[in-house]
Amino acid sequence: MDYPDVYLRNLSPALLEKMNIQEAGGKLKIGVAKIVPACIMGSGLGSGSSATGDYDITLFDEGIMKEYGLENLRFGDIVAIKDADNRFGYSYRTGACSIGVVVHGDCHGSGHGPGVCTLITAKVPVIEPFIDDGAHLAGYYL
């Protein structure tokens, strides 16, 4: 209720409680395994709903992949997609941020790659991700 610009999708209250989320300066700081730039998001862009399905991180740009440490993404990793507005579908918006979980692996097909299912999103810069090595479903539940 304190963050009306933040939307939750595909997220149980139990998972929300386990995530590393801190409040500071009117923003939510959220621990993630990786930060992904929206410029490499592919399949799923333009979808009409983020309440079902996922969209893919394309790993064809080796420089970006190495810069962001994406070569070792894992199923269950919690990731932030910078400049991604996933409130109603999957779209690019400067300043937005979406938090999701990696739900499937890489692909050699153009525009495809590891899939991310949205958990938390905001179109305004109220979400600030930070790297947290424990931001993984297994770490939350095992």
WOJOGI-V800067 format. One record per backbone hydrogen bond with DSSP energy under -1.0 kcal/mol. CO is the residue of the C=O (numbers start at 1). NH is the residue of the N-H. If there is no record, write none. Layout:
co->CO nh->NH
co->CO nh->NH
This chain:
co->3 nh->6
co->7 nh->121
co->12 nh->16
co->13 nh->17
co->14 nh->18
co->15 nh->19
co->19 nh->21
co->20 nh->31
co->22 nh->29
co->24 nh->27
co->27 nh->24
co->28 nh->128
co->29 nh->22
co->30 nh->130
co->32 nh->132
co->34 nh->80
co->36 nh->82
co->37 nh->40
co->38 nh->41
co->40 nh->58
co->42 nh->45
co->43 nh->56
co->44 nh->47
co->55 nh->116
co->56 nh->42
co->61 nh->65
co->62 nh->66
co->63 nh->67
co->64 nh->68
co->65 nh->70
co->70 nh->73
co->74 nh->77
co->76 nh->137
co->77 nh->102
co->78 nh->33
co->79 nh->100
co->80 nh->36
co->81 nh->98
co->82 nh->38
co->83 nh->93
co->85 nh->91
co->90 nh->46
co->91 nh->85
co->93 nh->96
co->96 nh->83
co->97 nh->122
co->98 nh->81
co->99 nh->119
co->99 nh->120
co->100 nh->79
co->101 nh->117
co->102 nh->76
co->109 nh->112
co->111 nh->43
co->114 nh->57
co->115 nh->103
co->116 nh->55
co->117 nh->101
co->119 nh->9
co->120 nh->99
co->121 nh->7
co->122 nh->97
co->124 nh->126
co->126 nh->28
co->128 nh->30
co->130 nh->32
co->132 nh->135
co->134 nh->136
co->135 nh->78
co->136 nh->140
co->137 nh->141
co->138 nh->142
